[in-house]
Every structure is written in C-alpha cells, then in structure tokens.
Amino acid sequence: MKVNKLKLIVLLGVLASYSTSCSVQNNVTKTPPVKNTTKPNTNNTTQPKPPVAVKPATGTSTEETFRTTLPEIKREFRGAWIASVANINWPSKNNLTVEQQKAEAISMLDMLKDNNFNAAIFQIRPSADALYTSNIEPWSYFLTGETGTAPYPSYDPLLFWIEEAHKRGLELHVWLNPYRAHHTNGGTVNKMSMANRMSDLVVRLKNGMYWFDPANPKTQDHVSNVVKDIVKRYDIDAIHFDDYFYPYAAYNKGADFPDYATWSTYQNSGGTLSRADWRRDNVNKFVERIYKEIHAEKNNVRFGISPFGIWKPGYPAGIVGSSQFDELYADAKLWLNRGWVDYFSPQLYWPIDSKGQGFEALLNWWQSENTMKRHLWPGLNTVEIKTYDRPTEIKNQIEISRQILKNDAGEIHWSIAGLTKNPGMLPTLKNGPYSEKALVPKSPWIKAVPLQTPTLFISDNGSFAQTRWSTKNASEVFQWVLFTQYDGVWQTEILPLDVLFKDIPKFKNGKKLNGVAIKAIDRLGNESDYMAKKIK
C-alpha cells in the first residue's frame, strides 16, 4: 500500500509540471512552430502559440532515472538556395494561384526534409521588392506578375514558408539582394518600383538593370531599414546576402560604375581614399552595420554571406579568375577576418580537378582566413558544375569539405533545382553523405540562455514503452533529440518541435529496449541537459 501511494505522489508531481492536457490522435501531437527571440514581436500574425503539454497516459510506470553517456549528435549544415528572381525556383511562374504557390513550396520543403537537409535559403527580396508583407518596398513582380500587386487571396508567403519549414524541423534563412533595384526580367519599371520611388539613389546600368548606389548613405539606411523590419516582424533563423555588391562589370558592359555624384561629394568633403578603396570602404561599413543591427534586434538570428569564390587571383597560389576585391569592391576576406558574419559560404562552383579554381585549394584558403572561427559552409554548384558525373562530384566535394571543416562541416547547394532535376543527385546524397539527419553546428560566439532539462515520462503500453516529454521553457526550443538504447547501444532520432510523444517498441531486431533519453535543442543548435530513464 505504501508503494502504491508513493507511485501516486510521483505521478501527481509529473502531472503538475504540465500546464494543460491535449488529446492524442494517431500517435502524433501537432502544434504550431514556436517563436524564440530576444525581443517581443509586435506582429501578432507571426507569433504562434507554444506547444501544448501532453498528459501522461495511465498504465504501469517502467521508469527509473539514471545518468549515462549519450552518443554525440551528428552535426552538419545542409542547405539549398531557393531563388525567386526570374522565377528560377519559386514560384515557378509569376501567374500561379496562391494554392499552386503553396503546393510548390510544400513540395520543396518535403523534399528537403525527406532527404535529411536542415535548412532552406529562400530569396524574399530579389530586387528591392518583397515576397512578404512590407510597408517599405512593393510586392514582387516575380510573385504576382506586376510590381506592387499583392497576392489574391491575400496571404504572406514568407510567413507561410517559415511555418512550413519549422514544422518540418528545417531552418528558414531569408535571402536578400542588398543593392539591385530592378532586374531585367522583372517586367516594366512602374510607379511602384523602387527604381522610380527612389530614383535619386538609383543608377541604370547598360544591361538594363537598376542599381542602388552603395556609397549613398540613404541607400545604406534604406537597406538597413528593410533588414531590421524583417528581423523584427518574422520568426526567421538568418538573414542571407549573396555575392552582388557593386555589380559585375559585364552588367555595365565593361564601363565603370556610374557613381560620379557620390564620388564627387566624397572628394569635395576632403576624402583621401582612392575610388576603389572608397567603394570597398562603403561596403565594409555596411556589412559591419548589418551584422551588428541584426544581433541588436534578435541575438539568435544569424547573418550569412555567400561571396564569389575567389577573393583575388593568386590567393592561394595558382588560382586564376575574376577578382571580387577589384570588380565587386567586396573585401570578403576582411569580413571573415573581422567576424562580421555568423556563416560564410563562398561560391566554390568549380570541380575538384579544376586547374585554375581548385575546390579543395580554395576551401583550404578560406579556412586559413577564418581567424574568428565562424561557420564556413561552401556553396556548391549542384545545378551545372562542369563535370560528366555531377552527383559523384558533389558527393566528393561534401566529403572533402568534411575533411577540411571537421566538426563544423556544411554546405549550401545552388540551387534546389540541382537536387530535383538530376535524377541521380538525391539518391547519391541520401545513400551517401546525407544518410542520417543532422543538427546544424552550434554558434558558440552567440550568447544564449541555457535550456532547461526536459521532463520525460514513460508508461508500459504492452509491447511498447509509451514515451512523452515536455519542458517549462518550450518557447526556447526548436527541436528534440530522442535517444533509445537497445541491448546497451544508443540510437538517436532528431524530431521537430511539435512531436511530443512516441510509442517505442520494447524489442527491435531481436534486441531489448533498456533505456530512453530526451534532450531539447534551441534555435542556435545548443543542447539542454538530458533526462534518461531505464526500461525494466
């Protein structure tokens, strides 16, 4: 009788740790993704409710808490770029219905989840426009077929992508082109276009594109406001810039960038830098500013840049090709040296055996410049790398990256079309380097509040151990890692936030279940302590 009373007290204590109960259907409990920020979000549409705690099932308890050594969780960043400019990836056309747009997005996210990716890099601002609700810039031509025209029926594509990505345990990084004001494939420059609304900040290039002048302080303020607005209102995981700073020379048919007005203003004010150094200084200050402003708004939101893969010819020795330092006025080496990014993805779009742009040589060089130990996750040309067997080439590049980057490995695939349009690509990756799910690597330079240890409850359900978990600070959790031990050997399973219970077989492949453990993972990949219980 005393034993039964003690069990009742323990059970009541566990029940008290749960705020509410929820019904269980088909062994899955679904709740919206959770917001986790350092500042409150004033946009109610982007604040999902925290997960509902699960009421433990009745039955005979089989649990006994213990301490153990759990296996290390596999980590690797696995992302894919999803381009909206010129309708390269999404939406596939600018006249799709809202339901067609949503269906395409879900198909892409399901593909990434099913093939053990953990991040999508989604382009939401291809040319001073918006694939999200904005009071600063107009709706994108690539979304609706006319700049400034909202989708109908009304919805917010970015909010949809965030919710659907997080539901699948995927990070959602938002990709912005900082200075392009209008793309040649972007339809007519109408009255809503920023090329008209901010014509005093914009120049027209000889290929028909419009470009913000990076030297104009108003340009820098405008882009800063766009970034801060997105970070403040949306539950994103990162802001991402591509390689377009000052435009490639071909965009202006080899002519110099037409920034005569701001250059003259600088000279007349007593400026002493050369024109090239002055341009680089404009971009350097802008990159540093954006990095600091993002973290001031929400510390858990990271900043990533994917520069052109070559800093300068000759770095390292034997490398030839375009110089982003001299052509784009992008001193990407400096940004990495100073730690003005959280992750850096140089576009290493050449084969391993390329004589003038060797993949391994370039990655090793960038790694040698990574003095602040930021994430270095190269961009891979999965779509059109010049080799007879792309799937094998990409697989080999991932293996080389792992050898060089070790415990902080990762890569981003350009683009998602390279994964879906080559029938051999996904099977090669999933049967090879992506055979298991992985958490993103931690970002130890970003301070985070430690997660509380989850509560684990296990009850006997015949041939299964009915397992549930919860935590008091659920708003800080992004994923769970479930550990199961059979005949003394631990296995791991990475689960999305809204999965709060699982029936675990007591016997699997002839082996007996000995124990179960649970950890919580936050938005930066940090792990909580674990709770482990023995199965008798």
C-alpha positions in Angstrom: 0.0 0.0 0.0 2.9 2.4 0.8 4.4 1.7 -2.6 1.2 2.4 -4.4 0.8 5.7 -2.5 4.3 6.7 -3.4 3.7 6.0 -7.1 0.6 8.1 -6.9 2.5 11.0 -5.4 5.2 10.7 -8.2 2.5 10.6 -10.9 0.7 13.7 -9.5 4.0 15.5 -9.3 4.7 14.8 -13.0 1.2 15.8 -13.9 1.6 19.1 -12.1 4.5 20.0 -14.4 2.2 20.1 -17.3 0.1 23.2 -17.8 -2.7 21.7 -19.9 -3.5 18.4 -21.5 -4.3 17.6 -25.1 -5.9 14.8 -26.9 -3.7 12.3 -28.7 -4.6 11.2 -32.2 -2.7 8.7 -34.4 0.3 8.9 -32.1 1.1 12.5 -33.2 0.6 15.8 -31.4 0.7 18.8 -33.7 1.2 22.4 -32.6 2.4 25.5 -34.5 6.1 26.3 -34.5 7.4 28.3 -31.6 8.8 31.8 -31.6 12.1 32.3 -29.8 13.6 35.8 -29.8 15.3 38.2 -27.5 12.8 40.9 -28.1 8.9 40.7 -28.2 7.4 40.6 -31.7 4.7 43.2 -32.3 3.2 41.4 -35.3 0.6 39.1 -34.0 0.4 37.1 -37.2 3.9 35.8 -36.6 3.6 34.6 -33.0 2.4 31.0 -32.9 1.3 29.5 -29.6 3.8 27.4 -27.6 3.4 23.6 -27.8 0.7 22.2 -25.6 2.0 19.8 -22.9 0.9 16.2 -23.1 -0.9 14.4 -20.4 0.8 11.2 -19.5 -1.0 8.0 -20.2 -2.2 5.8 -17.5 -0.6 2.4 -17.0 2.2 0.8 -15.1 5.3 3.0 -14.9 8.5 1.4 -16.2 10.8 4.3 -15.4 13.9 4.9 -13.3 16.0 8.0 -13.9 19.7 7.4 -14.4 22.9 9.2 -15.7 24.7 7.8 -18.7 27.0 8.7 -21.6 24.9 9.5 -24.6 26.3 9.4 -28.2 27.4 12.7 -29.8 24.7 14.1 -32.1 25.7 14.3 -35.7 26.1 17.9 -36.9 26.4 19.4 -40.4 24.7 22.3 -42.1 22.8 21.2 -45.2 21.1 24.0 -47.1 19.7 24.7 -50.5 19.2 28.1 -52.2 15.6 28.7 -53.4 15.7 31.6 -55.9 12.7 33.8 -56.8 14.5 36.2 -59.2 13.4 35.5 -62.8 11.2 32.7 -61.3 14.2 30.4 -61.2 12.9 28.1 -58.4 9.9 29.5 -56.6 7.3 30.4 -57.7 8.0 28.6 -61.0 5.8 31.2 -62.8 4.6 34.7 -61.8 1.0 33.8 -62.6 0.4 30.9 -60.3 -2.6 30.8 -57.9 -2.0 31.1 -54.2 -2.8 27.4 -53.8 -0.3 26.5 -56.6 2.4 28.6 -54.9 1.8 26.9 -51.6 1.8 23.4 -53.2 5.2 24.1 -54.8 6.6 25.4 -51.5 5.4 22.3 -49.6 6.8 20.0 -52.2 10.2 21.6 -51.9 10.2 21.6 -48.1 9.1 18.0 -48.0 11.9 17.0 -50.4 14.5 18.7 -48.2 13.1 17.1 -45.0 12.9 13.6 -46.6 16.4 13.8 -47.8 17.9 14.9 -44.5 18.6 18.6 -45.2 18.1 21.0 -42.4 17.9 24.5 -43.9 16.3 26.4 -46.8 17.8 29.7 -48.0 14.7 31.4 -49.5 15.1 34.6 -51.7 12.5 37.1 -50.5 14.0 40.3 -51.9 15.4 39.7 -55.4 15.4 43.4 -56.5 14.2 46.0 -54.0 10.9 44.2 -53.8 9.1 41.8 -51.4 7.8 38.3 -51.3 6.4 39.2 -47.9 4.1 41.9 -46.4 6.1 45.1 -46.4 5.3 48.8 -45.9 8.8 49.7 -47.2 9.0 48.0 -50.6 6.4 46.8 -53.2 5.2 43.2 -53.8 7.5 41.4 -56.2 6.8 41.1 -59.9 8.1 37.5 -59.7 5.2 36.7 -57.2 2.2 38.2 -59.0 3.3 39.4 -62.4 3.1 43.1 -61.6 5.3 45.1 -59.2 3.2 46.3 -56.3 0.3 43.9 -56.8 -0.5 41.8 -53.7 -1.3 38.0 -54.0 -5.0 37.2 -54.1 -6.5 35.8 -52.0 -4.3 37.6 -49.5 -1.5 35.7 -47.7 2.0 36.3 -46.6 4.4 34.0 -48.5 7.3 34.4 -46.0 5.1 33.6 -43.0 3.9 30.5 -44.8 7.4 29.4 -45.7 8.6 30.0 -42.1 5.7 28.0 -40.5 6.0 25.1 -43.0 9.8 24.9 -42.7 9.8 24.9 -38.9 7.0 22.3 -38.9 9.5 20.0 -40.7 12.4 20.8 -38.5 14.1 23.0 -41.2 15.7 26.4 -40.6 14.5 29.2 -42.8 17.1 31.7 -43.9 15.9 34.7 -45.8 18.0 35.8 -48.8 18.2 39.4 -49.8 20.0 41.1 -52.7 21.2 44.3 -51.0 21.7 46.7 -53.9 19.8 45.5 -57.0 16.8 47.9 -57.6 15.3 46.3 -60.7 16.1 43.1 -62.7 15.8 42.9 -66.5 13.4 40.0 -66.1 11.3 42.0 -63.6 8.8 43.5 -66.0 8.1 47.2 -66.6 9.5 49.7 -64.2 6.2 51.1 -62.9 5.3 53.7 -60.4 5.5 51.3 -57.5 9.1 50.2 -58.4 11.9 51.4 -56.1 13.8 52.4 -59.2 11.1 55.2 -59.6 10.3 55.8 -55.9 14.0 56.3 -55.0 15.3 57.4 -58.3 17.8 59.8 -56.6 19.6 56.7 -55.1 19.5 54.5 -58.2 21.6 54.3 -61.4 20.7 52.5 -64.6 23.3 50.0 -66.0 23.9 49.4 -69.7 22.3 45.9 -69.5 19.0 47.4 -68.4 19.3 46.7 -64.6 18.9 49.4 -62.0 21.3 49.5 -59.1 21.3 51.4 -55.8 24.5 53.4 -55.3 26.2 51.7 -52.4 28.1 54.9 -51.5 24.9 56.9 -50.8 24.1 57.0 -47.1 20.4 56.9 -47.9 20.9 53.6 -49.7 22.6 52.1 -46.7 19.8 53.5 -44.4 17.1 52.1 -46.7 18.6 48.6 -46.9 19.2 48.7 -43.1 15.6 49.5 -42.5 14.4 46.7 -44.7 16.6 44.2 -42.9 15.6 45.4 -39.4 11.9 45.3 -40.4 12.2 41.6 -41.5 14.2 40.6 -38.4 11.7 42.3 -36.1 8.5 41.0 -37.6 9.3 37.5 -38.7 10.5 34.4 -36.9 13.4 33.7 -39.2 16.6 31.9 -38.5 19.1 34.0 -40.5 19.5 36.9 -42.9 21.5 36.0 -46.0 23.2 38.2 -48.6 24.5 36.8 -51.9 27.6 38.0 -54.0 26.1 41.1 -55.6 27.5 44.2 -54.0 28.8 46.6 -56.6 27.7 44.9 -59.9 29.8 42.7 -62.1 31.5 44.7 -64.8 29.5 42.9 -67.6 26.3 44.4 -66.3 27.5 47.8 -67.4 29.3 46.4 -70.5 32.7 47.0 -69.0 32.1 50.7 -68.2 32.9 52.0 -64.7 30.1 52.1 -62.2 28.3 55.5 -62.6 28.7 56.8 -59.1 30.0 60.2 -60.1 27.8 62.2 -57.8 28.7 60.5 -54.6 32.3 60.2 -55.5 32.4 64.0 -56.2 30.7 64.6 -52.8 33.3 62.5 -51.1 36.2 64.3 -52.8 34.8 67.7 -52.1 34.5 66.8 -48.4 38.2 66.1 -48.2 38.2 62.4 -48.7 41.6 60.9 -49.4 40.9 57.3 -50.4 41.3 56.1 -53.9 38.0 55.5 -55.7 38.4 51.7 -55.4 39.2 51.9 -51.7 36.4 54.3 -51.1 33.9 51.9 -52.8 35.3 49.0 -50.7 35.0 51.1 -47.6 31.3 51.8 -48.3 30.6 48.1 -48.5 32.8 47.2 -45.5 31.0 49.7 -43.2 27.6 48.4 -44.5 28.4 44.8 -43.8 29.6 45.5 -40.3 26.5 47.7 -39.6 24.1 45.0 -40.8 25.7 42.3 -38.7 25.5 44.4 -35.5 22.0 45.6 -36.2 20.7 42.1 -36.7 22.1 40.9 -33.4 20.9 44.0 -31.6 17.3 43.3 -32.7 17.4 39.5 -32.2 20.5 37.8 -31.0 19.5 34.4 -32.2 19.1 35.5 -35.8 22.4 34.8 -37.7 23.9 36.7 -40.6 25.4 34.9 -43.6 27.0 36.0 -46.8 27.8 33.9 -49.9 30.6 35.8 -51.7 32.1 35.0 -55.1 34.5 32.1 -54.5 37.7 33.9 -55.4 38.9 36.9 -53.3 41.7 37.8 -55.7 43.6 35.8 -58.3 46.7 34.3 -56.8 45.0 33.6 -53.4 46.0 30.9 -53.0 48.9 30.4 -55.4 47.7 29.1 -58.8 44.2 30.5 -58.6 43.0 32.5 -61.6 39.7 34.2 -62.5 37.7 37.2 -61.6 38.6 39.3 -58.5 35.7 40.3 -56.3 38.0 42.6 -54.5 38.6 44.6 -57.6 35.4 44.1 -59.6 32.7 43.9 -56.9 34.6 46.1 -54.4 33.8 43.3 -51.9 36.6 42.7 -49.5 35.1 39.4 -48.3 38.4 38.3 -46.7 38.1 41.3 -44.3 34.6 40.5 -43.3 35.6 36.9 -42.4 38.8 38.1 -40.7 36.7 40.6 -38.6 33.9 38.2 -37.8 31.2 40.4 -39.3 29.3 37.2 -40.3 28.0 34.2 -38.5 28.4 32.0 -41.5 30.3 32.4 -44.8 29.5 30.5 -47.9 32.0 31.3 -50.7 30.6 30.1 -54.0 33.1 27.4 -55.0 31.4 26.4 -58.2 34.3 24.6 -59.8 35.2 20.9 -60.0 37.7 19.4 -57.7 40.2 18.9 -60.5 39.9 22.4 -61.9 43.4 23.7 -62.5 42.8 27.4 -62.1 40.0 27.2 -59.5 40.5 24.0 -57.5 37.7 23.4 -55.0 40.0 22.0 -52.3 42.6 24.7 -52.6 40.1 27.5 -52.4 38.3 26.0 -49.4 41.6 25.5 -47.6 42.5 29.1 -48.2 39.2 30.4 -47.0 39.5 28.2 -43.9 43.0 29.7 -43.2 41.4 33.2 -43.2 38.7 32.2 -40.8 40.5 33.7 -37.9 37.3 34.3 -35.8 36.2 30.7 -36.2 32.9 31.5 -37.9 30.9 28.8 -39.8 32.5 28.2 -43.2 30.0 26.3 -45.4 30.9 26.5 -49.1 28.3 26.9 -51.9 28.3 24.0 -54.3 27.2 24.2 -58.0 24.8 21.3 -57.9 22.9 22.6 -60.9 25.6 22.9 -63.6 29.1 22.1 -62.3 31.2 21.2 -65.4 31.8 17.5 -65.0 30.4 14.4 -66.6 29.0 13.0 -63.3 27.5 15.7 -61.2 26.1 13.6 -58.4 29.5 11.9 -57.7 31.3 15.3 -58.0 29.0 16.9 -55.4 29.3 13.9 -53.1 33.1 14.1 -53.3 33.0 17.8 -52.6 31.0 17.2 -49.5 33.5 14.6 -48.3 36.4 17.0 -48.9 34.5 19.7 -47.0 34.1 17.4 -44.1 37.8 16.6 -44.0 38.7 20.3 -44.0 36.0 21.7 -41.8 35.8 18.7 -39.4 33.1 19.3 -36.7 31.8 22.4 -38.3 31.1 21.0 -41.7 28.3 22.1 -44.0 27.4 23.3 -47.5 24.7 25.1 -49.5 23.5 23.7 -52.8 23.0 26.1 -55.8 20.2 25.5 -56.3 17.3 23.4 -55.2 16.8 22.7 -59.0 20.1 20.8 -59.0 18.6 18.4 -56.4 15.3 17.8 -58.2 16.2 17.9 -61.9 19.1 15.5 -61.9 17.6 12.0 -61.2 20.8 10.8 -59.6 21.5 13.6 -57.3 19.2 13.0 -54.3 19.8 9.2 -54.2 23.5 9.8 -54.3 23.3 12.2 -51.4 20.8 10.3 -49.3 22.5 6.9 -49.8 25.9 8.6 -49.1 26.8 11.7 -47.0 23.2 12.5 -46.1 22.1 9.0 -44.9 21.3 10.3 -41.4 19.7 13.5 -40.2 22.0 16.1 -38.6 21.7 19.1 -36.4 23.2 22.4 -37.5 26.5 23.2 -35.9 26.5 25.3 -32.7 27.4 29.1 -32.9 29.4 29.4 -29.6 30.1 33.1 -30.1 26.4 33.9 -29.8 25.3 34.0 -26.2 22.2 32.0 -25.4 20.1 31.3 -22.3 20.6 27.6 -21.3 17.7 25.4 -21.9 16.0 23.6 -19.0 16.1 19.9 -18.9 13.0 18.3 -20.4 10.7 16.1 -18.3 10.4 12.5 -19.6 7.6 10.2 -18.7 7.3 6.6 -19.7 4.5 4.1 -19.2 4.0 0.5 -20.1 1.8 0.0 -23.1 2.1 -3.7 -23.8 4.8 -4.2 -26.5 5.6 -0.5 -26.4 7.1 2.0 -24.0 4.7 4.9 -24.3 7.1 7.9 -24.1 6.2 11.6 -23.6 8.2 14.7 -22.9 7.8 18.4 -22.1 9.7 21.4 -20.8 8.8 24.5 -18.9 10.6 26.9 -21.4 9.1 25.4 -24.6 9.2 28.8 -26.3 13.0 28.5 -26.4 13.0 25.0 -28.0 13.4 24.3 -31.8 13.9 20.5 -31.9 14.2 17.4 -29.7 16.7 14.6 -29.8 15.3 11.3 -28.7 17.7 8.6 -27.6 16.8 4.9 -27.4 19.0 2.2 -26.0 18.7 -1.5 -27.2 20.9 -4.1 -25.6 23.2 -1.3 -24.3 23.6 0.5 -27.6 22.2 4.0 -28.0 20.5 5.3 -31.2 19.5 8.9 -31.9 16.5 10.5 -33.6 16.1 14.2 -34.4 12.4 15.3 -34.1 10.6 18.5 -34.9 9.2 20.7 -32.1 5.6 19.6 -32.3 6.3 15.9 -31.8 5.9 15.4 -28.1 5.5 11.7 -27.7 6.3 8.4 -29.3 5.5 4.7 -28.7 8.8 2.9 -28.7 9.0 -0.8 -29.3 10.3 -2.8 -26.4 12.0 -5.2 -28.8 13.6 -4.3 -32.2 15.6 -6.6 -34.4 15.7 -9.1 -31.6 17.2 -6.6 -29.2 15.6 -5.4 -25.9 14.9 -1.7 -25.1 17.0 -0.8 -22.0 16.5 3.0 -21.8 15.2 6.2 -23.2 16.5 9.8 -23.0 15.5 13.2 -24.3 17.3 16.5 -25.0 15.9 19.8 -26.1 17.7 21.8 -28.9 17.4 25.6 -29.2 17.4 27.9 -32.2 21.3 28.0 -32.3 21.8 24.3 -32.0 22.6 24.3 -28.3 21.6 21.2 -26.3 19.9 21.0 -23.0 20.9 18.5 -20.3 19.1 15.2 -20.8 16.7 13.1 -18.8 17.2 9.4 -19.1 15.1 6.6 -17.8 15.6 2.9 -17.6 13.1 0.4 -19.1 12.6 -2.6 -16.9 
